[in-house]
């Protein structure tokens, strides 16, 4: 269930999905030269039923998958065509996480965003093999006020995040230039518009 796909600059493709009924996240890759899909392999074992994943690929051809486990949000990576094992399984967030998204910039820096207990959190790590910070950034620190986060990044690493404020019904945004902290939240929509799904 919930298939996701990413393609590198050479045209090589990687698909990931959740095994029906839970158990494993699986993947299959397709070489642009042979036009053949490889035999599916296990990405990671899960025990939380059918889950949604997110997948991105950096300029070196490393694919990274963001996925939930019972102990929190994790990421795991694999270089295209290099064996069948996924590696660098690291914790992004302990505890519950929902509505998670993942992006990668031109240098290979990965950034994730998610909602937890009605607030928005985000975190970045320098490469597929690095570790996520122990404490993520809080874009909307007050619980039960925000959901539906999305994140975008350009090739230089300039990040922009948007989400819905569930109290006011407004769409809000924050930005982060390279090497700086996240800006204060800005309102993009007018109060009373009852907006959703940015």
C-alpha positions in Angstrom: 0.0 0.0 0.0 0.9 3.7 -0.3 3.6 3.4 -3.1 6.1 6.3 -3.4 8.7 6.8 -6.2 11.8 8.9 -6.7 14.1 9.1 -9.7 17.8 10.2 -9.8 19.4 12.5 -12.4 20.4 9.4 -14.5 16.8 8.2 -14.7 17.1 5.3 -12.3 13.9 4.8 -10.2 13.2 3.5 -6.7 9.7 2.6 -5.5 8.8 1.9 -1.8 5.6 0.7 -0.4 4.1 -0.7 2.8 3.4 -4.4 2.8 -0.3 -5.2 3.2 -1.2 -6.0 6.8 2.1 -4.5 8.1 5.4 -6.3 8.7 7.8 -4.6 6.2 8.4 -1.6 4.0 9.6 -3.0 0.7 11.4 -1.5 -2.3 12.2 -2.2 -6.0 14.6 -0.3 -8.2 14.7 0.1 -12.0 17.8 0.7 -14.0 17.3 3.2 -16.8 19.6 1.2 -19.0 18.0 -2.2 -18.8 14.4 -1.0 -18.3 14.0 -3.9 -15.8 12.6 -3.7 -12.3 14.7 -5.6 -9.8 13.4 -8.1 -7.3 11.7 -6.4 -4.3 13.7 -6.2 -1.1 12.9 -5.4 2.5 13.7 -1.8 3.5 12.8 -2.0 7.2 10.6 -4.0 9.6 7.6 -2.2 11.1 5.0 -3.2 13.6 2.5 -0.4 13.3 0.3 -1.8 10.4 0.1 -0.2 7.0 2.2 3.0 7.0 2.9 5.7 4.5 6.5 6.5 3.5 8.3 9.4 1.8 11.3 9.0 -0.5 13.8 11.4 -1.9 17.1 11.0 -3.8 20.3 13.2 -3.6 22.8 14.1 -6.3 25.0 11.1 -5.5 22.2 8.7 -6.1 21.4 7.9 -2.5 17.7 7.3 -1.9 16.4 8.1 1.6 13.1 6.9 3.0 11.2 8.5 5.9 8.9 6.1 7.8 7.2 5.6 11.2 7.9 2.9 13.7 6.4 2.3 17.1 9.2 4.3 18.8 9.0 7.3 16.4 10.0 8.6 13.0 13.0 7.1 11.2 15.0 7.5 8.0 17.0 4.9 6.1 19.1 5.1 3.0 20.5 3.1 0.0 22.7 4.0 -3.0 21.2 2.8 -6.3 22.6 -0.4 -7.6 24.7 -1.1 -4.5 23.5 -4.4 -3.1 20.1 -5.1 -1.6 20.6 -3.7 2.0 19.2 -0.4 3.2 21.5 1.3 5.7 21.9 4.3 8.1 18.6 3.7 9.9 18.4 6.7 12.2 15.8 8.2 14.5 14.3 11.5 13.5 11.8 11.9 16.3 10.9 9.8 19.3 7.2 9.4 20.0 4.3 10.0 17.7 4.7 11.7 14.4 2.1 12.3 11.6 1.8 14.1 8.3 5.5 13.8 7.7 7.3 15.1 4.6 10.9 14.9 3.4 13.1 17.0 1.0 16.7 17.1 0.0 18.8 20.0 -1.3 21.6 20.1 -3.9 24.3 19.4 -1.2 22.5 16.3 0.1 21.1 17.9 3.3 17.9 16.2 4.3 15.0 18.1 5.9 11.9 16.6 7.4 8.7 18.1 8.8 5.9 16.5 10.7 3.1 17.2 13.2 3.0 15.9 16.7 0.3 16.5 19.3 -1.1 19.3 17.1 2.2 21.2 16.7 4.7 21.4 13.9 8.3 20.2 14.1 11.2 20.1 11.6 14.7 18.9 11.6 17.7 18.6 9.1 20.8 16.5 8.8 23.8 17.1 6.6 23.8 13.9 4.7 22.2 10.4 4.3 24.8 9.0 6.7 24.6 11.6 9.4 22.5 11.8 12.5 19.4 13.9 13.1 19.6 16.5 15.9 18.3 15.4 19.3 16.0 18.3 19.5 13.9 19.4 16.4 12.9 22.9 15.7 9.4 23.9 16.8 7.6 26.0 14.1 4.3 26.1 16.0 5.2 25.2 19.6 1.7 25.3 21.1 0.0 21.9 21.2 -3.3 21.3 19.4 -3.1 24.4 17.2 -1.5 23.2 13.9 -1.5 20.4 11.3 -1.1 19.7 7.6 2.6 20.7 7.2 4.5 20.9 3.9 8.1 21.8 3.3 10.1 22.9 0.2 13.8 23.5 -0.4 15.9 24.9 -3.3 19.2 23.6 -4.5 21.1 25.9 -2.2 19.3 24.8 0.9 16.8 27.7 1.5 13.8 26.1 3.3 10.2 27.2 3.4 7.5 25.5 5.5 3.7 26.0 5.5 0.9 24.5 7.7 -2.6 25.2 8.9 -3.3 26.9 12.2 -6.3 25.0 13.4 -7.3 27.7 15.9 -7.6 30.6 13.4 -8.1 28.5 10.3 -5.2 30.4 8.6 -2.4 29.1 6.5 0.9 30.0 8.1 4.5 29.9 6.8 8.1 30.1 8.0 11.4 30.3 6.1 15.0 29.4 6.9 17.9 30.8 4.9 21.1 28.7 4.9 22.9 28.8 8.2 20.2 30.8 10.0 17.2 29.9 12.2 13.6 29.6 11.2 11.6 32.9 11.0 8.6 33.6 13.0 5.3 32.3 11.6 3.6 34.5 9.1 -0.1 34.5 8.1 -0.7 33.8 4.4 -4.5 33.7 4.5 -7.0 36.0 6.1 -8.7 35.2 9.3 -12.1 33.5 8.9 -11.3 31.9 5.5 -11.3 28.4 7.0 -8.4 27.2 4.9 -6.9 23.7 4.7 -4.4 21.4 3.0 -1.6 23.8 1.9 
